[in-house]
């Protein structure tokens, strides 16, 4: 070992922080290049324009694409629709996941708990398109939902916004169940017993004790369900009918007008960044 290498090895041995920095420097550099670099390229390309006659990109800096996204009613309506769908999916998943996760963590026996966890995780192993097209079959006219709802005078909602919300809620439900399950499993029994000893009824215990403790887990799950719904475009193509979301607009403009697609892509990125900044003090990011 040469003297410079020996001195460097000694310095790394004496300074744990320097050793840690040396270990993570390569992964952090790759993250900065592959992820943050891609976001920078996305933002820069949004300031370019596409020549209307040749369809070539003109590398002339301007804000026309952002002005179009902000002022054109089409993009504004699509953005609001996408935001509403993502919020609805998150709310539905939270309502469904709460009792499921509570039963799995606090009521089910240990053996049943493991089986339920496997049941929750199993859909994640199936292909995204397989699940989406399975719902397309069930939502079609004369499909399974029509067959089930017919005796009650109902029927399938068909293809549109309700179908998109249903399918996305199904696809992302495990991402809400798992953080809640962990939170319920770590919930101290002593707090629940103390609440009961003080005369609190189950609903009061739920509101005053359980809900504040698991709120970070709910927010952590919402980060997944909200962001995944916000950026999705395949589900709406399969079961959305004529409905459009931001992902569809981006996909349709990638080959025709790449700078405009980049400008539209900045909208969900900014929404997610704003959401993460809003929840950073709740402790939800520690549950990811």
C-alpha positions in Angstrom: 0.0 0.0 0.0 1.5 3.3 -1.1 1.9 6.1 1.5 -1.0 8.3 0.0 -3.4 5.4 0.1 -2.3 4.5 3.6 -2.9 8.0 4.8 -6.3 8.1 3.1 -7.2 4.7 4.7 -6.1 6.1 8.1 -8.2 9.2 7.7 -11.3 7.2 6.8 -10.7 4.9 9.8 -10.4 7.9 12.2 -13.4 9.8 10.8 -16.6 7.8 10.6 -18.5 10.6 8.9 -15.8 10.8 6.2 -16.0 7.0 5.7 -19.8 7.2 5.5 -19.5 10.0 2.9 -17.1 8.0 0.9 -19.5 5.0 0.9 -22.6 6.9 -0.2 -20.9 9.2 -2.6 -21.3 6.9 -5.6 -25.0 6.1 -5.0 -25.8 9.8 -4.4 -23.9 10.8 -7.5 -26.0 8.2 -9.5 -29.2 9.5 -7.9 -28.3 13.1 -8.8 -27.4 12.2 -12.4 -30.3 9.8 -13.1 -33.2 11.3 -11.2 -32.5 15.0 -10.5 -30.7 15.3 -13.8 -33.8 14.0 -15.6 -35.9 16.6 -13.8 -33.6 19.3 -14.8 -33.7 18.2 -18.4 -37.5 18.1 -18.2 -37.7 21.6 -16.9 -35.2 23.0 -19.4 -36.9 21.4 -22.4 -40.2 22.9 -21.3 -38.8 26.3 -22.3 -38.2 25.2 -25.9 -40.7 25.3 -28.7 -41.8 23.1 -31.6 -41.7 24.4 -35.1 -45.3 24.2 -36.5 -44.1 23.4 -40.1 -41.2 21.1 -39.6 -42.2 19.6 -36.1 -38.5 20.1 -35.1 -37.6 21.5 -31.7 -36.4 25.1 -31.7 -34.0 25.7 -28.9 -35.2 29.2 -28.3 -36.0 30.0 -24.7 -39.5 31.3 -24.0 -42.4 30.7 -21.6 -45.1 30.0 -24.3 -45.6 26.4 -23.2 -46.2 27.4 -19.5 -48.5 30.2 -20.6 -50.5 27.7 -22.7 -50.8 25.3 -19.8 -51.9 28.0 -17.4 -54.3 29.9 -19.6 -55.8 27.2 -21.9 -59.1 25.9 -20.4 -58.4 22.4 -21.7 -55.3 21.9 -19.7 -56.8 23.6 -16.6 -59.8 21.3 -16.7 -57.7 18.2 -17.2 -55.4 19.2 -14.3 -58.4 19.8 -12.0 -60.0 16.5 -13.1 -56.8 14.6 -12.5 -56.4 16.2 -9.0 -60.0 15.3 -8.2 -59.6 11.7 -9.3 -56.3 11.3 -7.3 -58.0 12.8 -4.2 -61.0 10.5 -4.6 -58.8 7.4 -4.9 -56.9 8.4 -1.8 -60.0 8.9 0.2 -61.6 5.7 -0.9 -58.4 3.7 -0.2 -58.1 5.3 3.3 -61.8 4.4 4.1 -61.3 0.8 2.9 -57.8 0.2 4.3 -58.6 1.5 7.8 -60.9 -1.4 9.0 -58.9 -3.9 7.0 -55.6 -2.9 8.6 -57.1 -2.7 12.0 -58.5 -6.2 11.8 -55.3 -7.6 10.5 -53.1 -6.0 13.2 -55.4 -6.1 16.3 -58.1 -8.7 15.8 -56.8 -11.5 13.6 -54.9 -14.4 15.0 -51.1 -14.6 14.2 -51.6 -17.4 11.6 -54.5 -15.6 10.0 -52.6 -12.4 10.1 -49.8 -13.9 7.9 -52.4 -15.2 5.5 -54.1 -11.8 5.2 -50.7 -10.1 4.6 -50.0 -12.6 1.8 -53.5 -11.9 0.4 -52.8 -8.1 0.4 -49.4 -8.5 -1.2 -50.4 -11.1 -3.8 -52.0 -8.6 -6.2 -48.8 -6.6 -6.4 -47.2 -9.6 -8.1 -49.7 -9.5 -10.9 -49.1 -7.4 -14.0 -50.5 -3.9 -14.0 -52.1 -4.4 -17.5 -53.5 -7.7 -16.5 -55.4 -6.2 -13.6 -56.5 -3.2 -15.6 -57.9 -5.3 -18.4 -59.5 -7.7 -15.9 -61.5 -4.6 -14.7 -62.2 -3.7 -18.3 -63.9 -7.1 -18.7 -65.9 -6.7 -15.5 -67.0 -3.2 -16.2 -68.0 -4.0 -19.8 -71.7 -4.3 -20.8 -72.8 -7.7 -19.7 -69.8 -8.2 -17.5 -69.5 -9.5 -13.9 -70.7 -6.2 -12.4 -73.8 -6.1 -14.5 -74.5 -9.7 -13.5 -74.1 -9.0 -9.8 -76.0 -5.8 -9.8 -78.9 -6.9 -12.0 -81.0 -8.5 -9.2 -80.8 -5.2 -7.3 -81.8 -3.0 -10.3 -78.3 -1.7 -10.8 -75.6 -2.1 -13.4 -72.1 -1.4 -14.3 -71.0 2.3 -14.3 -69.5 1.8 -17.7 -66.4 3.5 -18.8 -65.6 7.0 -17.5 -64.5 8.8 -14.4 -66.2 6.4 -12.0 -64.5 3.4 -13.6 -61.1 5.1 -13.4 -61.6 5.8 -9.7 -62.7 2.2 -9.0 -59.8 0.7 -10.9 -57.1 3.0 -9.4 -58.5 2.5 -5.9 -58.1 -1.3 -6.4 -54.6 -1.0 -7.9 -53.2 1.2 -5.1 -55.1 -0.1 -2.1 -52.2 -2.3 -0.8 -50.0 0.9 -0.6 -52.5 2.3 1.9 -53.1 -0.9 3.9 -49.4 -1.7 4.6 -48.5 1.6 6.4 -51.7 1.4 8.4 -51.1 -2.2 9.3 -47.6 -1.3 10.6 -49.1 1.6 12.6 -51.8 -0.4 14.2 -49.4 -3.2 15.0 -47.1 -0.8 16.9 -50.0 0.9 18.7 -49.4 0.5 22.5 -52.0 -1.6 24.3 -51.4 0.4 27.4 -52.9 3.5 25.8 -56.0 1.7 24.7 -56.4 0.2 28.2 -55.8 3.6 29.9 -58.5 5.2 27.7 -61.0 2.5 28.6 -60.1 2.8 32.3 -60.8 6.5 32.2 -64.3 5.8 30.9 -63.8 6.6 27.3 -66.2 4.9 24.9 -64.8 3.1 21.8 -65.6 6.0 19.5 -63.9 8.5 21.9 -60.9 6.2 22.1 -60.7 6.0 18.3 -60.9 9.7 17.8 -58.7 10.8 20.7 -56.1 8.0 20.9 -56.0 5.8 17.8 -56.5 8.4 15.0 -53.8 10.8 16.2 -51.2 8.0 16.5 -52.0 6.4 13.0 -52.4 9.7 11.2 -48.8 9.8 10.0 -49.3 6.3 8.5 -52.5 7.5 6.7 -50.6 10.4 5.2 -47.7 8.1 4.3 -50.2 5.8 2.4 -51.8 8.8 0.8 -48.5 9.9 -0.7 -48.4 6.7 -2.6 -52.0 6.5 -3.7 -52.2 10.2 -4.5 -48.9 10.4 -6.5 -49.5 7.1 -8.3 -53.0 8.2 -9.4 -51.8 11.6 -10.4 -49.2 10.2 -12.8 -51.3 7.3 -14.2 -52.3 7.2 -17.8 -52.8 3.6 -18.8 -55.9 3.0 -16.6 -57.7 6.0 -18.0 -56.9 4.7 -21.5 -58.3 1.3 -20.8 -61.5 2.1 -18.7 -61.7 5.9 -19.0 -63.7 6.1 -22.2 -63.3 9.7 -23.5 -61.9 10.9 -20.1 -58.5 12.5 -20.1 -56.0 13.0 -17.3 -52.6 14.7 -17.2 -50.8 11.5 -18.1 -52.8 11.1 -21.3 -52.1 14.7 -22.4 -48.4 14.2 -21.7 -48.3 10.9 -23.6 -50.2 12.3 -26.6 -47.8 15.3 -26.9 -44.5 13.4 -26.4 -44.1 12.7 -30.1 -46.0 15.7 -31.4 -44.8 18.5 -29.1 -42.2 17.4 -26.7 -41.6 20.9 -25.1 -45.4 21.2 -24.4 -45.4 17.7 -22.9 -42.5 18.7 -20.7 -44.4 21.8 -19.5 -47.5 19.7 -18.7 -45.3 17.2 -16.9 -44.2 20.0 -14.5 -47.8 20.3 -13.2 -48.0 16.9 -11.3 -44.3 17.3 -10.2 -45.1 20.7 -8.6 -48.3 19.3 -7.0 -46.4 16.3 -5.5 -43.6 18.6 -4.2 -46.1 20.9 -2.7 -47.9 18.0 -1.0 -44.6 16.6 0.4 -43.7 20.0 1.7 -47.1 20.3 3.4 -46.9 16.9 5.2 -43.2 16.9 6.0 -43.8 18.0 9.7 -46.5 15.4 10.4 -43.9 12.5 10.6 -45.5 10.8 7.6 -42.2 10.7 5.7 -40.7 8.6 8.5 -43.3 5.9 7.7 -42.3 5.5 4.1 
